[in-house]
Amino acid sequence: MYKLFAYTAILLASLATSVEAATVHSVRKGETLTEIAQAYKVTVQAIKDANKLSNANTLSVGQKLNIPAPAPQFTEYKIRNGDNLSDIAKEHGVTLRSITALNAIGNANRIRVGQVIKIPLPSDGAAPAAAAPTTYLEYKVRSGDSLSDIAKKYGVTVSTLTSLNSIRRANSIKIGQVIRIPVAPGTVPLPTGPRLANSDQSTLDRIRTKSSQWKHIVIHHSATRVGSAKGMDNYHRNERRMENGLAYHFVIGNGRGMKDGELYIGDRWKKQLQGGHVSSYALNQISIGICLVGDFSKTRPTTKQMETLEALVEYLMDKTHVPVSRVTTHTLIHPKHTQCPGKYFPTESFKAKLD
């Protein structure tokens, strides 16, 4: 019995070797190209290409076919930070089970960054199309955020976020923490809050900020229904005799004199000069002044004004490292001097939105 098994094994090995070594096949009666391809473990298309066949059904007995070398049955993939086997399988058009079986992986959750795994090719033997590279957006955790809420908003799993950002416990995220979120190729990331206009963002990014100089961000109103940065500059320069003109670093319009939500970036910010917006020389040296056009002792600021203000203040906080505790209003930083920016400015709810 042992000799029979040994002989069978040698015969099978011999047949396998002869098939593997063969480069030319002579077509026999009744054979189809599909059967020949299966015997040599290659695709029908590979044989057609090697022999310039336009029609797989026109074989003739005795016809000589060049058989190309078998294509690899798998491709290799190196595990990156944030990867999981389910997503890898989906990207390559194969099943999770086929990957774990090919790589003898007992637990699909136990893969490590840098590990090289084999990905089986799809059943047609064709190499999978290269997956588009994953892109990421950065999200800064806000007050009241939870990781599950963030994951749900961006259509990813909590485990994806914890793995990608090396977060040990999902309930241990902190306000101000920046979390990377994978974005599917070809999709537009959802906005994470109000954003500055691209032109304003570009202008601000070009300014060399003296981040160590600024300690406060102070919000004002113009106390007028109508107004513009140009008008304020003229008043401050010619009536109040301010050498540097406009007392504020920034002005935000309300649709009356400037476009609603329009941001004006003043020379004091562009040149990193002290402000002239509070009645304190010391505070003017270290405080960024932002004025919203409007009289908020009578009406509330517009929605667009508040959106621009939020985006600007968050930008300035990141740029100058001013903490949210030092984002304030004129009346709070100088209570005996003024009621600016008025009782209808939503100070508490505005600060609650900041990181």
Secondary structure, DSSP 4 states (H G I P E B T S, - for coil): -HHHHHHHHHHHHHHHHHHHH--EEEPPTT--HHHHHHHHT--HHHHHHHHT-S-TT---TT-EEEPPPPPPSEEEEE--TT--HHHHHHHHTS-HHHHHHHTT-S-TT---TT-EEEEEPPTT-PPPPPPPPPEEEEEE--TT--HHHHHHHHT--HHHHHHHTT-S-GGG--TT-EEEEEE-TTPPPPP-S----HHHHHHHHHS---TTT--EEEEEE-SSSS--HHHHHHIIIIIS--TT--SSSEEE--SSSS-TT-EEE-HHHHTT----SSS-HHHHHHEEEEEESS-TTTSPPPHHHHHHHHHHHHHHHHHH---GGGEEEHHHHSTTT--TT-TTS-HHHHHHH--
